Amino acid sequence: MMTRRFHKMSSATIELSSRALAASVLAALGVTLSACNSDSGTKTPDAPPAECAGGVLEADLEAAPLSGPGVDPDTGKLRPPPEGSSYAVSATYGVPRRGDEAVMERYLQIFGAIQAQLASQPGLVAIQLGQSPSCGSGRTLAVWASPDAMYDFVMSPAHLAAIDAVNELLEPTYVVTHWEAAETDGITLADSVRRIQALGDPAR
């Protein structure tokens, strides 16, 4: 399930980008799976607790701060968009399907490609990844200079390659949403959780 706030694109392109944007959740899940494979002993739970859902902020959510060219290095805060404009913000939530080592290998392969693409993607203002050890879930928050910049990433090689893998690798409860923001105060993971909650049950 996702919100559709941008109307400049054709309906066919939006339908494709809806599936493609969902692939960005794999970036956060790559962090989760890396932790699962580390020496820390952290493991993705066999079944997430009932309170684990896109519209519920995980008590143990571990998130790095926003990072990117739009973040002031002195304050760590997101710089506001140019006067009279707004940012495009995308947020994702997902839980990896339980599987064998081949599934994990596929996750990490896609995660690496998306990570490499993001490192040089024009128009990316900032990004934040989060993961919950107890839920085995991952979240992303990405800030883009414009809707067009966001969709340029959606249609990038890494994302196009990941489109078909989303349903294979993620539980059907994954959620994708995006919105425009002229102010930076509400661009947080907590705000994205509230927005996802307002969407209702993604599994319906």
Backbone as a chain_set.jsonl record, in Angstrom:
{"seq": "MMTRRFHKMSSATIELSSRALAASVLAALGVTLSACNSDSGTKTPDAPPAECAGGVLEADLEAAPLSGPGVDPDTGKLRPPPEGSSYAVSATYGVPRRGDEAVMERYLQIFGAIQAQLASQPGLVAIQLGQSPSCGSGRTLAVWASPDAMYDFVMSPAHLAAIDAVNELLEPTYVVTHWEAAETDGITLADSVRRIQALGDPAR", "coords": {"N": [[0.85, -1.187, 0.0], [0.464, 2.271, -0.733], [0.778, 5.856, -0.632], [-0.352, 8.188, -3.088], [0.805, 10.946, -4.141], [1.898, 12.424, -6.142], [1.384, 13.709, -9.333], [2.384, 14.062, -11.867], [3.241, 12.098, -13.549], [2.576, 9.454, -15.937], [-0.157, 7.09, -15.597], [0.654, 4.455, -16.033], [3.398, 4.571, -15.646], [3.464, 5.344, -12.971], [2.365, 3.089, -11.776], [4.355, 1.193, -12.27], [6.461, 2.448, -10.887], [5.481, 2.349, -8.313], [5.808, -0.316, -7.559], [8.529, -0.46, -7.878], [9.565, 1.449, -6.081], [9.043, 0.216, -3.728], [11.126, -1.521, -3.484], [13.141, -0.155, -2.226], [13.035, -0.575, 0.469], [14.592, -2.73, 0.91], [17.119, -1.818, 1.366], [17.281, -1.023, 4.08], [16.689, -3.496, 5.152], [18.878, -4.872, 4.392], [20.742, -3.961, 6.211], [19.644, -5.088, 8.517], [19.878, -7.837, 7.933], [22.608, -8.065, 7.687], [23.324, -7.712, 10.316], [22.187, -9.98, 11.346], [23.875, -11.882, 10.367], [26.183, -11.379, 11.636], [28.73, -11.582, 14.226], [27.419, -11.001, 16.495], [25.348, -12.462, 17.4], [22.758, -11.783, 16.99], [19.589, -12.55, 15.71], [17.16, -12.873, 13.123], [13.84, -12.925, 14.172], [11.791, -15.925, 14.372], [9.046, -15.575, 14.051], [7.542, -12.456, 13.903], [6.537, -10.447, 16.725], [3.081, -9.651, 17.595], [2.79, -6.912, 17.834], [4.513, -5.867, 16.016], [4.528, -3.899, 13.342], [4.013, -1.846, 10.443], [2.85, 0.609, 11.147], [3.511, 0.986, 13.781], [5.821, 2.18, 16.029], [8.823, 0.654, 16.65], [10.049, -0.43, 19.796], [12.713, -1.004, 20.128], [13.966, 0.146, 17.964], [16.716, 0.741, 15.994], [18.498, 3.292, 14.703], [20.533, 5.042, 12.469], [21.69, 8.468, 12.333], [20.164, 10.966, 10.146], [21.788, 11.261, 7.029], [23.76, 12.775, 4.453], [24.09, 15.025, 1.583], [22.382, 17.143, 2.171], [22.386, 17.54, 4.867], [23.333, 19.451, 7.599], [26.608, 19.509, 8.638], [27.536, 20.552, 11.038], [25.372, 20.821, 12.798], [23.902, 18.55, 12.415], [21.379, 18.566, 11.463], [18.689, 18.589, 9.059], [18.942, 20.624, 6.242], [16.756, 23.303, 5.257], [14.478, 23.194, 2.407], [14.978, 25.0, -0.724], [13.647, 28.351, -0.82], [10.178, 28.567, -1.334], [9.922, 26.055, -2.387], [9.648, 22.454, -2.022], [10.572, 19.383, -0.363], [10.626, 16.011, -1.594], [9.617, 13.189, 0.104], [10.268, 9.873, 0.979], [9.211, 6.82, 2.486], [9.721, 3.61, 3.882], [8.737, 0.338, 5.043], [9.473, -2.931, 6.112], [9.582, -6.535, 6.435], [11.808, -9.203, 6.236], [11.242, -12.183, 4.347], [11.252, -15.436, 5.804], [13.835, -17.698, 5.178], [16.237, -19.725, 3.385], [19.884, -19.833, 3.201], [20.356, -18.95, 0.636], [18.357, -17.093, 0.165], [19.054, -15.052, 1.953], [21.497, -14.385, 0.82], [20.672, -13.304, -1.573], [19.252, -11.06, -0.666], [21.404, -9.522, 0.387], [22.889, -9.086, -1.881], [21.195, -7.485, -3.442], [20.903, -5.346, -1.679], [23.54, -4.364, -1.652], [23.777, -3.41, -4.291], [21.806, -1.396, -4.336], [22.777, 0.284, -2.356], [25.19, 1.124, -3.529], [24.163, 2.504, -5.723], [22.755, 4.586, -4.465], [24.863, 6.009, -3.397], [25.84, 7.625, -5.394], [23.697, 8.968, -6.414], [22.068, 11.547, -8.037], [20.235, 14.278, -6.635], [19.487, 13.119, -4.243], [18.901, 14.09, -1.05], [19.058, 13.412, 1.668], [19.333, 10.48, 3.764], [18.064, 7.876, 5.862], [18.462, 4.941, 7.706], [16.907, 2.305, 9.45], [16.576, -0.356, 11.886], [14.96, -3.088, 13.534], [15.824, -5.33, 15.941], [14.142, -7.067, 17.445], [11.787, -7.287, 15.967], [12.747, -7.916, 13.514], [12.609, -6.198, 11.428], [12.904, -3.605, 8.89], [13.439, -0.14, 8.196], [13.236, 2.695, 6.022], [14.045, 6.1, 5.375], [13.942, 8.574, 3.114], [15.046, 11.575, 1.651], [14.363, 13.749, -0.939], [15.37, 16.035, -3.53], [13.329, 16.745, -5.22], [10.162, 15.538, -6.578], [10.714, 14.505, -9.129], [13.44, 13.871, -8.911], [13.302, 11.816, -7.053], [11.891, 9.88, -8.509], [13.688, 9.436, -10.551], [15.58, 7.908, -9.235], [13.967, 5.744, -8.605], [13.645, 4.62, -11.116], [16.175, 3.778, -11.657], [18.99, 1.576, -12.47], [19.595, -0.215, -10.291], [17.227, -0.238, -8.798], [15.34, -1.078, -10.701], [16.246, -3.629, -11.164], [15.614, -4.749, -8.77], [12.875, -4.836, -8.564], [11.298, -7.172, -9.203], [12.1, -8.802, -7.16], [10.99, -8.029, -4.784], [8.469, -9.091, -3.825], [9.276, -11.664, -3.519], [11.174, -11.566, -1.501], [10.234, -10.047, 0.642], [7.904, -9.945, 3.381], [4.318, -9.83, 2.965], [3.4, -7.613, 4.32], [4.829, -5.332, 3.828], [5.299, -1.787, 3.477], [4.968, 1.2, 1.624], [5.324, 4.646, 1.307], [4.922, 8.089, 0.337], [5.478, 11.652, 0.419], [5.167, 15.258, 0.226], [7.188, 17.847, 1.605], [7.527, 20.993, 2.972], [8.634, 21.95, 5.228], [11.181, 20.98, 7.546], [10.947, 19.886, 10.069], [9.115, 17.791, 10.494], [10.195, 15.633, 9.206], [10.972, 12.765, 9.962], [11.721, 9.457, 11.237], [9.814, 8.699, 13.102], [7.636, 10.305, 12.356], [7.147, 9.201, 9.857], [6.213, 6.71, 10.612], [3.761, 7.391, 11.771], [2.44, 8.315, 9.504], [2.342, 5.985, 7.995], [0.725, 4.47, 9.656], [-1.649, 5.844, 9.337], [-2.393, 5.008, 6.847], [-3.605, 2.561, 7.146], [-4.15, -1.014, 7.364], [-1.661, -2.682, 5.666], [-1.815, -5.22, 4.723], [-4.317, -5.759, 3.903]], "CA": [[0.0, 0.0, 0.0], [1.255, 3.489, -0.742], [0.051, 7.049, -1.007], [0.023, 8.681, -4.407], [0.655, 12.389, -4.017], [2.525, 13.065, -7.273], [0.472, 13.474, -10.441], [2.998, 14.494, -13.116], [3.628, 10.957, -14.344], [1.475, 8.68, -16.485], [-0.613, 6.058, -14.673], [1.466, 3.251, -16.248], [4.694, 4.794, -15.004], [3.242, 5.344, -11.528], [2.17, 1.707, -11.353], [5.678, 0.578, -12.253], [7.28, 3.042, -9.835], [4.95, 1.895, -7.04], [6.489, -1.572, -7.244], [9.967, -0.219, -7.811], [9.892, 2.165, -4.858], [8.995, -0.749, -2.631], [12.416, -2.191, -3.384], [14.081, 0.591, -1.392], [13.029, -1.117, 1.83], [15.659, -3.726, 0.998], [18.318, -1.178, 1.9], [17.259, -1.176, 5.531], [16.724, -4.912, 5.481], [20.268, -5.296, 4.238], [21.362, -3.705, 7.514], [19.115, -6.103, 9.42], [20.439, -9.146, 7.625], [24.03, -8.018, 8.019], [23.395, -7.934, 11.762], [21.857, -11.383, 11.595], [25.003, -12.714, 9.978], [27.384, -10.963, 12.35], [29.103, -12.385, 15.385], [26.734, -10.498, 17.691], [24.353, -13.435, 17.836], [21.422, -11.303, 16.671], [18.931, -13.349, 14.684], [15.811, -12.482, 12.766], [12.917, -13.818, 14.877], [11.04, -16.845, 13.527], [7.787, -14.904, 13.76], [7.545, -11.193, 14.625], [5.426, -10.268, 17.659], [1.883, -9.029, 17.024], [2.924, -5.449, 17.816], [5.427, -5.481, 14.943], [3.75, -3.473, 12.182], [4.527, -0.612, 9.867], [2.316, 1.773, 11.834], [3.886, 0.964, 15.201], [7.247, 2.44, 16.207], [9.446, -0.399, 17.442], [10.708, 0.068, 21.009], [14.156, -1.191, 20.009], [14.409, 0.598, 16.646], [18.075, 1.277, 15.956], [18.603, 4.087, 13.481], [21.612, 6.022, 12.34], [21.117, 9.789, 12.032], [20.08, 11.33, 8.738], [23.078, 11.62, 6.448], [23.681, 13.133, 3.048], [24.546, 16.394, 1.286], [21.474, 18.147, 2.707], [22.484, 17.585, 6.328], [24.36, 20.368, 8.101], [27.551, 18.723, 9.445], [27.743, 21.159, 12.349], [24.213, 20.621, 13.663], [23.297, 17.246, 12.16], [19.987, 18.769, 11.068], [18.41, 18.718, 7.637], [18.768, 22.003, 5.786], [15.436, 23.478, 4.633], [14.511, 23.292, 0.942], [15.002, 26.399, -1.202], [12.399, 29.082, -0.576], [9.13, 28.359, -2.321], [9.912, 24.676, -2.88], [9.494, 21.436, -0.987], [11.237, 18.111, -0.584], [9.858, 14.777, -1.704], [10.083, 12.283, 1.155], [9.739, 8.515, 0.852], [9.446, 5.987, 3.663], [9.37, 2.207, 3.675], [8.815, -0.593, 6.165], [9.351, -4.304, 5.642], [10.16, -7.655, 7.183], [12.246, -10.205, 5.26], [10.676, -13.534, 4.427], [12.162, -16.425, 6.356], [14.299, -18.56, 4.104], [17.548, -20.342, 3.556], [21.027, -18.951, 2.972], [20.249, -18.367, -0.699], [17.513, -15.911, 0.283], [19.881, -14.017, 2.578], [22.504, -13.983, -0.155], [19.971, -12.454, -2.545], [19.048, -9.795, 0.03], [22.642, -8.76, 0.503], [23.272, -8.711, -3.239], [20.357, -6.344, -3.82], [21.274, -4.258, -0.775], [24.8, -3.794, -2.124], [23.533, -2.657, -5.519], [21.064, -0.188, -3.985], [23.703, 1.136, -1.597], [26.112, 1.717, -4.496], [23.399, 3.46, -6.521], [22.47, 5.754, -3.634], [26.093, 6.761, -3.127], [26.101, 8.589, -6.467], [22.407, 9.346, -6.999], [21.747, 12.977, -7.995], [18.933, 14.635, -6.081], [19.279, 12.577, -2.899], [19.261, 15.111, -0.062], [19.443, 12.732, 2.908], [18.734, 9.158, 3.942], [18.196, 7.285, 7.194], [18.095, 3.534, 7.763], [16.664, 1.81, 10.807], [16.211, -1.769, 11.967], [14.52, -3.562, 14.841], [16.211, -6.728, 16.165], [13.054, -7.897, 17.957], [10.79, -7.512, 14.916], [13.395, -8.319, 12.28], [12.097, -5.281, 10.414], [13.756, -2.516, 8.451], [12.767, 1.086, 7.754], [14.05, 3.696, 5.349], [13.505, 7.441, 5.211], [14.778, 9.238, 2.116], [14.632, 12.937, 1.318], [14.768, 14.031, -2.308], [15.266, 17.443, -3.911], [12.064, 16.939, -5.926], [9.564, 14.27, -7.003], [11.434, 13.986, -10.3], [14.685, 13.255, -8.439], [12.942, 10.549, -6.432], [11.537, 8.906, -9.534], [14.915, 9.067, -11.269], [16.147, 6.77, -8.5], [13.037, 4.628, -8.769], [13.864, 4.005, -12.419], [17.608, 3.488, -11.816], [19.266, 0.154, -12.686], [19.516, -1.011, -9.06], [15.824, -0.41, -8.439], [14.653, -1.891, -11.706], [16.652, -5.02, -10.949], [15.05, -5.232, -7.509], [11.412, -4.837, -8.595], [10.721, -8.517, -9.155], [12.542, -9.519, -5.963], [10.319, -7.532, -3.588], [7.494, -10.062, -3.301], [10.016, -12.887, -3.188], [12.033, -11.392, -0.341], [9.577, -9.347, 1.746], [6.579, -10.342, 3.813], [3.324, -8.968, 2.3], [3.062, -6.441, 5.142], [5.679, -4.178, 3.56], [4.558, -0.557, 3.2], [5.709, 2.28, 0.979], [4.544, 5.874, 1.194], [5.724, 9.288, 0.09], [4.758, 12.909, 0.577], [5.987, 16.448, 0.037], [7.367, 18.58, 2.859], [8.19, 22.288, 2.848], [9.324, 22.149, 6.499], [11.999, 19.811, 7.86], [10.711, 19.382, 11.425], [8.368, 16.547, 10.503], [10.85, 14.593, 8.405], [11.595, 11.845, 10.913], [11.189, 8.098, 11.187], [8.589, 8.674, 13.908], [6.567, 10.869, 11.542], [6.823, 8.234, 8.808], [5.393, 5.667, 11.246], [2.412, 7.94, 11.893], [1.862, 8.356, 8.161], [2.041, 4.596, 7.623], [-0.426, 4.073, 10.468], [-2.833, 6.469, 8.746], [-2.747, 4.274, 5.631], [-4.363, 1.381, 7.492], [-3.466, -2.322, 7.327], [-1.165, -2.933, 4.323], [-2.06, -6.6, 4.316], [-5.703, -5.916, 3.459]], "C": [[0.879, 1.227, 0.0], [0.361, 4.678, -1.043], [0.52, 7.481, -2.376], [-0.241, 10.179, -4.421], [1.186, 13.113, -5.257], [1.742, 12.713, -8.533], [1.085, 13.84, -11.796], [3.275, 13.325, -14.055], [2.394, 10.235, -14.866], [1.088, 7.586, -15.497], [0.215, 4.786, -14.816], [2.809, 3.383, -15.56], [4.558, 4.77, -13.5], [3.066, 3.921, -11.02], [3.498, 0.978, -11.278], [6.494, 1.117, -11.095], [6.773, 2.638, -8.46], [5.641, 0.612, -6.612], [7.98, -1.336, -7.065], [10.362, 0.463, -6.511], [9.882, 1.23, -3.662], [10.334, -1.439, -2.442], [13.383, -1.448, -2.475], [14.097, 0.103, 0.047], [14.141, -2.142, 1.997], [16.953, -3.115, 1.526], [18.389, -1.325, 3.404], [17.335, -2.637, 5.929], [18.119, -5.478, 5.276], [21.044, -5.077, 5.523], [20.934, -4.776, 8.513], [19.783, -7.45, 9.19], [21.934, -9.192, 7.883], [24.223, -8.28, 9.506], [23.119, -9.394, 12.088], [23.031, -12.296, 11.306], [26.28, -12.373, 10.739], [27.648, -11.88, 13.532], [28.346, -11.968, 16.647], [25.7, -11.48, 18.216], [22.939, -12.992, 17.567], [20.835, -12.148, 15.555], [17.554, -12.784, 14.39], [14.845, -13.431, 13.444], [12.155, -14.708, 13.91], [9.691, -16.248, 13.141], [7.742, -13.607, 14.56], [6.364, -11.097, 15.579], [4.266, -9.521, 17.014], [2.013, -7.513, 16.92], [3.88, -4.962, 16.734], [4.621, -5.177, 13.679], [4.288, -2.144, 11.696], [4.086, 0.63, 10.598], [2.588, 1.819, 13.31], [5.389, 1.162, 15.308], [7.85, 1.391, 17.134], [10.205, 0.193, 18.629], [12.223, -0.021, 20.886], [14.681, -0.765, 18.64], [15.785, 1.247, 16.759], [18.253, 2.007, 14.633], [19.804, 5.021, 13.553], [20.985, 7.381, 12.072], [20.992, 9.995, 10.529], [21.473, 11.702, 8.234], [22.896, 11.931, 4.974], [24.064, 14.583, 2.844], [23.644, 17.477, 1.833], [21.49, 18.279, 4.208], [23.628, 18.503, 6.742], [25.32, 19.596, 8.991], [27.779, 19.274, 10.839], [26.596, 20.851, 13.319], [23.609, 19.221, 13.53], [21.846, 17.351, 11.72], [19.867, 18.938, 9.554], [18.238, 20.187, 7.282], [17.399, 22.139, 5.124], [15.55, 23.517, 3.111], [14.58, 24.752, 0.517], [13.633, 27.057, -1.034], [11.403, 28.858, -1.708], [9.058, 26.951, -2.876], [9.709, 23.711, -1.713], [10.292, 20.2, -1.357], [10.199, 17.031, -0.893], [10.46, 13.814, -0.685], [9.453, 10.916, 0.925], [10.105, 7.716, 2.095], [8.989, 4.568, 3.359], [9.491, 1.431, 4.982], [8.69, -1.993, 5.594], [10.028, -5.299, 6.561], [10.575, -8.715, 6.166], [11.525, -11.529, 5.452], [11.72, -14.468, 5.016], [12.583, -17.359, 5.229], [15.664, -19.129, 4.396], [18.649, -19.342, 3.25], [20.961, -18.277, 1.617], [19.408, -17.093, -0.675], [18.308, -14.759, 0.889], [20.933, -13.484, 1.603], [21.903, -13.015, -1.154], [19.691, -11.083, -1.934], [20.307, -8.929, -0.038], [23.143, -8.309, -0.858], [22.504, -7.468, -3.677], [20.699, -5.125, -2.975], [22.551, -3.57, -1.255], [24.614, -2.94, -3.363], [22.802, -1.349, -5.23], [21.964, 0.795, -3.247], [24.66, 1.854, -2.543], [25.409, 2.779, -5.345], [23.14, 4.736, -5.732], [23.694, 6.626, -3.424], [26.366, 7.827, -4.189], [24.824, 9.124, -7.099], [22.167, 10.85, -6.902], [20.367, 13.205, -7.386], [18.627, 14.03, -4.73], [19.795, 13.591, -1.876], [19.761, 14.463, 1.222], [18.754, 11.375, 2.967], [18.98, 8.679, 5.368], [17.694, 5.849, 7.131], [17.905, 3.129, 9.216], [16.302, 0.345, 10.779], [15.877, -2.142, 13.403], [14.925, -5.016, 15.004], [15.037, -7.599, 16.613], [12.02, -8.225, 16.889], [11.429, -8.051, 13.639], [12.997, -7.431, 11.119], [13.127, -4.218, 10.052], [12.921, -1.335, 8.002], [13.749, 1.969, 7.001], [13.297, 5.017, 5.343], [14.448, 8.152, 4.25], [14.183, 10.587, 1.766], [15.225, 13.283, -0.042], [14.546, 15.504, -2.629], [13.931, 17.748, -4.583], [11.447, 15.578, -6.223], [10.289, 13.654, -8.194], [12.724, 13.294, -9.887], [14.403, 11.903, -7.806], [12.657, 9.487, -7.491], [12.72, 8.547, -10.427], [15.589, 7.888, -10.579], [15.273, 5.534, -8.658], [13.327, 3.872, -10.074], [15.333, 3.678, -12.675], [17.837, 1.985, -11.953], [19.113, -0.702, -11.431], [18.069, -1.269, -8.672], [15.082, -1.281, -9.431], [14.996, -3.372, -11.538], [15.995, -5.612, -9.714], [13.533, -5.379, -7.54], [10.839, -6.237, -8.39], [11.086, -9.277, -7.884], [11.746, -9.126, -4.713], [9.368, -8.568, -2.999], [8.158, -11.368, -2.897], [10.707, -12.765, -1.838], [11.361, -10.733, 0.856], [8.237, -9.975, 2.09], [5.553, -9.38, 3.189], [2.912, -7.746, 3.098], [3.943, -5.234, 4.847], [4.817, -2.983, 3.132], [5.496, 0.461, 2.575], [4.809, 3.502, 0.939], [5.477, 7.033, 0.871], [4.851, 10.525, 0.166], [5.709, 14.053, 0.273], [6.039, 17.235, 1.335], [8.137, 19.876, 2.612], [8.978, 22.62, 4.105], [10.073, 20.855, 6.852], [11.686, 19.174, 9.212], [10.023, 18.018, 11.439], [9.0, 15.419, 9.702], [11.661, 13.705, 9.342], [11.02, 10.451, 10.715], [9.883, 7.999, 11.972], [7.411, 9.229, 13.119], [6.171, 9.892, 10.437], [5.972, 7.097, 9.359], [3.95, 6.147, 11.375], [1.702, 7.966, 10.537], [1.489, 6.944, 7.691], [0.822, 4.108, 8.389], [-1.716, 4.631, 9.857], [-3.286, 5.761, 7.463], [-3.655, 3.087, 5.924], [-3.517, 0.135, 7.337], [-2.993, -2.628, 5.92], [-1.463, -4.322, 3.817], [-3.475, -6.809, 3.766], [-5.787, -5.854, 1.955]], "O": [[1.923, 1.244, 0.651], [-0.701, 4.522, -1.646], [1.643, 7.185, -2.784], [-1.359, 10.626, -4.678], [0.944, 14.31, -5.408], [1.465, 11.539, -8.777], [0.358, 13.921, -12.786], [3.522, 13.539, -15.242], [1.302, 10.378, -14.316], [1.896, 7.192, -14.655], [0.457, 4.1, -13.823], [3.305, 2.428, -14.961], [5.427, 4.241, -12.808], [3.566, 3.581, -9.947], [3.747, 0.228, -10.334], [7.151, 0.351, -10.39], [7.562, 2.587, -7.516], [6.017, 0.458, -5.45], [8.614, -1.942, -6.201], [11.371, 0.108, -5.902], [10.625, 1.428, -2.701], [10.642, -1.897, -1.341], [14.35, -2.04, -1.996], [15.064, 0.339, 0.771], [14.585, -2.394, 3.117], [17.794, -3.827, 2.075], [19.425, -1.704, 3.95], [17.971, -2.983, 6.925], [18.496, -6.457, 5.919], [21.894, -5.887, 5.893], [21.757, -5.306, 9.26], [20.201, -8.118, 10.135], [22.472, -10.235, 8.256], [25.155, -8.975, 9.912], [23.734, -9.972, 12.985], [23.172, -13.354, 11.919], [27.326, -12.987, 10.524], [26.898, -12.818, 13.801], [28.588, -12.501, 17.73], [25.228, -11.348, 19.345], [21.998, -13.724, 17.871], [21.509, -12.431, 14.565], [16.868, -12.283, 15.281], [15.003, -14.645, 13.312], [11.895, -14.318, 12.771], [9.248, -16.41, 12.004], [7.89, -13.642, 15.782], [5.29, -11.616, 15.276], [4.446, -8.838, 16.006], [1.425, -6.894, 16.032], [4.04, -3.754, 16.558], [4.098, -6.084, 13.03], [4.935, -1.409, 12.442], [4.833, 1.605, 10.678], [1.97, 2.602, 14.03], [6.154, 0.388, 14.735], [7.426, 1.26, 18.283], [10.915, 1.189, 18.489], [12.943, 0.789, 21.47], [15.721, -1.253, 18.197], [15.981, 2.187, 17.529], [18.165, 1.399, 13.566], [20.045, 5.689, 14.558], [19.842, 7.44, 11.62], [21.626, 9.296, 9.739], [22.238, 12.373, 8.928], [21.986, 11.412, 4.326], [24.334, 15.299, 3.808], [24.073, 18.624, 1.957], [20.705, 19.039, 4.775], [24.759, 18.343, 6.283], [24.893, 19.066, 10.017], [28.178, 18.531, 11.737], [26.822, 20.648, 14.512], [22.895, 18.76, 14.42], [21.155, 16.338, 11.614], [20.801, 19.363, 8.874], [17.486, 20.909, 7.935], [16.925, 21.193, 4.496], [16.614, 23.84, 2.583], [14.274, 25.645, 1.307], [12.598, 26.394, -1.099], [11.749, 28.949, -2.886], [8.229, 26.668, -3.742], [9.612, 24.127, -0.559], [10.644, 19.997, -2.519], [9.039, 17.137, -0.495], [11.678, 13.648, -0.626], [8.247, 10.811, 0.702], [11.17, 7.91, 2.681], [7.994, 4.356, 2.667], [10.232, 1.807, 5.89], [7.889, -2.223, 4.688], [10.912, -4.96, 7.347], [9.77, -9.091, 5.313], [11.237, -11.939, 6.576], [12.916, -14.319, 4.766], [11.753, -17.761, 4.413], [16.178, -19.026, 5.51], [18.388, -18.154, 3.061], [21.45, -17.159, 1.453], [19.696, -16.135, -1.392], [18.248, -13.63, 0.402], [21.217, -12.287, 1.57], [22.533, -12.03, -1.539], [19.868, -10.059, -2.595], [20.273, -7.773, -0.46], [23.762, -7.25, -0.97], [23.082, -6.522, -4.213], [20.777, -4.008, -3.486], [22.635, -2.342, -1.263], [25.214, -1.872, -3.482], [23.13, -0.312, -5.806], [21.912, 2.0, -3.493], [24.916, 3.048, -2.385], [25.986, 3.823, -5.649], [23.285, 5.838, -6.26], [23.577, 7.844, -3.287], [27.045, 8.817, -3.916], [24.86, 9.673, -8.2], [22.07, 11.383, -5.797], [19.446, 12.417, -7.599], [17.619, 14.377, -4.116], [20.985, 13.906, -1.849], [20.758, 14.897, 1.799], [17.736, 11.147, 2.313], [19.979, 9.035, 5.994], [16.633, 5.576, 6.57], [18.649, 3.559, 10.098], [15.785, -0.154, 9.78], [16.431, -1.591, 14.354], [14.42, -5.869, 14.275], [14.944, -8.756, 16.204], [11.439, -9.311, 16.896], [10.732, -8.586, 12.777], [13.038, -7.852, 9.963], [14.079, -3.963, 10.791], [11.817, -1.51, 7.484], [14.943, 1.989, 7.303], [12.066, 5.045, 5.311], [15.631, 8.312, 4.549], [12.97, 10.724, 1.606], [16.426, 13.131, -0.27], [13.652, 16.143, -2.075], [13.451, 18.88, -4.524], [12.135, 14.561, -6.133], [10.461, 12.438, -8.266], [13.074, 12.252, -10.441], [15.164, 10.953, -7.992], [13.117, 8.35, -7.39], [12.748, 7.459, -11.002], [16.104, 6.983, -11.235], [15.772, 4.421, -8.824], [13.261, 2.643, -10.12], [15.698, 3.334, -13.799], [16.964, 1.196, -11.59], [18.56, -1.799, -11.498], [17.716, -2.377, -8.267], [14.281, -2.13, -9.04], [14.154, -4.247, -11.74], [15.835, -6.828, -9.612], [12.957, -5.985, -6.636], [10.002, -6.455, -7.515], [10.455, -10.284, -7.562], [11.817, -9.814, -3.694], [9.451, -8.888, -1.813], [7.657, -12.09, -2.035], [10.818, -13.749, -1.106], [11.859, -10.844, 1.976], [7.525, -10.472, 1.218], [5.889, -8.228, 2.913], [2.146, -6.919, 2.602], [3.834, -4.214, 5.528], [3.762, -3.142, 2.517], [6.664, 0.567, 2.95], [3.64, 3.393, 0.569], [6.682, 6.956, 1.11], [3.633, 10.452, -0.002], [6.907, 13.845, 0.086], [5.058, 17.288, 2.078], [9.259, 19.855, 2.106], [9.879, 23.459, 4.076], [9.633, 19.763, 6.49], [12.108, 18.049, 9.477], [10.314, 17.183, 12.296], [8.395, 14.36, 9.54], [12.872, 13.873, 9.492], [9.965, 10.284, 10.104], [8.956, 7.302, 11.56], [6.307, 8.691, 13.196], [4.989, 9.769, 10.115], [5.106, 6.575, 8.658], [3.019, 5.385, 11.114], [0.51, 7.673, 10.443], [0.446, 6.744, 7.068], [-0.023, 3.407, 7.831], [-2.75, 3.963, 9.863], [-4.435, 5.905, 7.046], [-4.399, 2.649, 5.047], [-2.297, 0.222, 7.195], [-3.827, -2.822, 5.036], [-1.375, -4.583, 2.618], [-3.8, -7.872, 3.237], [-6.877, -5.968, 1.393]]}, "num_chains": 1, "name": "protein.A"}
